[in-house]
Amino acid sequence: MIADLRRLAAYSDNEMGDVPKDAGALRPTRLRCEYHADPLGIDTASPRLSWIVESGQQGQAQTVYRLLVATNDKKLAAGLFQPR
């Protein structure tokens, strides 16, 4: 699942365009699912997801988030998200 979250983070970076790392863009890091970095066998219908955001500038803060869910990378890249 964390590999999927990492792909999502990479997809988010692509959606922001070519923003230099020092431009203050927030980047998700330390992705977790049920408090585990590399979870295996998560047995819950609604797993808890968490992350830390980092920025090249002081004072930056996350105010909103959007999770995009798809069964594979191609659907995610094509914008074929699967809402719950």
Stockholm file with secondary structure:
# STOCKHOLM 1.0

chainA/1-84         MIADLRRLAAYSDNEMGDVPKDAGALRPTRLRCEYHADPLGIDTASPRLSWIVESGQQGQAQTVYRLLVATNDKKLAAGLFQPR
#=GR chainA/1-84 SS CHHHHHHHHHHHHHHTCSCCGGGTCCEEEEEEETTBSSCCCCCCSSCCEEEEEECSSTTCCCCCCCCCCCSSHHHHHTTCCCCC
#=GC SS_cons        CHHHHHHHHHHHHHHTCSCCGGGTCCEEEEEEETTBSSCCCCCCSSCCEEEEEECSSTTCCCCCCCCCCCSSHHHHHTTCCCCC
//
